Amino acid sequence: MNQGVSQPYCQKDAKLITCVLPDNGADKKLMQALRYEKQIIRTSSVACRGIAILQSAESKSNRLPEPTLVKMVEVVVSEDEADVLFDYIYETAGIGHKGGGAIFMGPLTTVTPFELPEDVPDETML
């Protein structure tokens, strides 16, 4: 055993909730709601190309339809609050509405918890 070297603190009871949302600002609204209503700061949003699977799309034979810009939002949550936050995200992001996107959840192997310092101001979301 290597003494003097501390192991990083890892929390094994976490889940990753991933949403694919339309590029209409829903990602920013969701992240703000998570931050201010649920105090969740472990989120990210990235622009991606997506293809709608539940709506008709015109395409040539044996070709995929043209992709559209979507936002993928990832949220890391503790396992004990994952189901409640999954439902909250589903409702808040409007996923149940036509063209609202998709949501799924899976386990994470390890998570390193972190906290923001108290005196750091929030960034403005453009």
N, C-alpha and C positions, 0 to 999 in steps of 0.2 A: 504494500500500500504506500502510495506517495504522500507523505505528510507535508504539510505546509502549502499544498496547492488545494484551494477550495474549488469544489464543483459548482458550476453555475446553477442558480435556483431555477428549476423547471417545474412547471405545473402540468400534470398529465391529464387533468380533467377538463379539457377545453374542446370546443367545436368551432368549425369555420362555416359561417353562413355566407353563401355567394348568391348575388342577385345579378341578373342581366336585365338592364332597364333601358327604355328608349332614351335617345339623346334629346331630352326636353327639359333638363334641369331637375328631374326626379332624384338623381343621385345626390345632388347638393342638398336638396330639401331633406332627404332621408338622413344624410350624415349630420346635418344640423339638428334634426329631431333626436337622433341618437345621442348627440353630444349634450344637448341642453335638457332633454326630458328624461333620458336614461343614464346620463353620465358615462357613456361608452366612448372611449377615445381610440380604440384599436380598430380603425376602419381605413379603407383605402378605396379610391375610385380610379379607374383607368379606361381610356377610350379604346374600343375594339371594333373590328368589323364583324357584323353578324348577319345571319340569314334567317328570315322569318319562316317558321315551320308550320304555323297554324293559320296562315292566311294565304290565299292564292297568289301565286307569283308567275308572271310571264317569263318563260325562258325557252331557249332552243332545245330541241330534242337532245337528251343525254347531257345537258348542261345544268349547272346550278344557277339559281336566280342571282341577280346582282346583290352584293352585300350592302348593308346600310350601317351607319355609325351607331353604335350602342355604347352604354357605359356598364362596366362590370364593377360592382361594389362588393368588397370582402369585409366581413365583420368577424372578429375573434371574440368569442363569448365563453364564459365558464359553462361547464356541462349542466350544472344545476339550474341555470337560467336560460338555457338554449331554447327550449320549447316555447317559453313565453315570449322571448325576443324574436323567434322565428315568426310567430303569429303577429307580433307588433310590426315587424318589418314588412310582412305581407300586406297588412292593412295600410300602413303609413305610405308605402311606395306605390300603392294602387295596383298591385300585381294581379289581383283578381279581375280587373277590368280588361276589356278588349284592347289588345296591344300593350298591356301593362308590363309584360316581361315575364321572367321566370325566376324561381328561387329554389335553392337546394342547400342541404346541410350535411356535413360529414365530420368525423373525428379528426383531431390533430394529434400528431405523435408527441410533440412537446411544445410548450409555450414559455417564453420568458416574460414575466410580468414587468411592467414599467409604469412610472408615474411622472407626469409633467410637473415641473416646479410650480408653486403657487403664483409666483409673480410674473409668469410669462403670459402676455396678452394673446388672445385668440387671433388667428389670421382672418382676414376678410375673405369670404368666398365669392369669387367673381362669377 
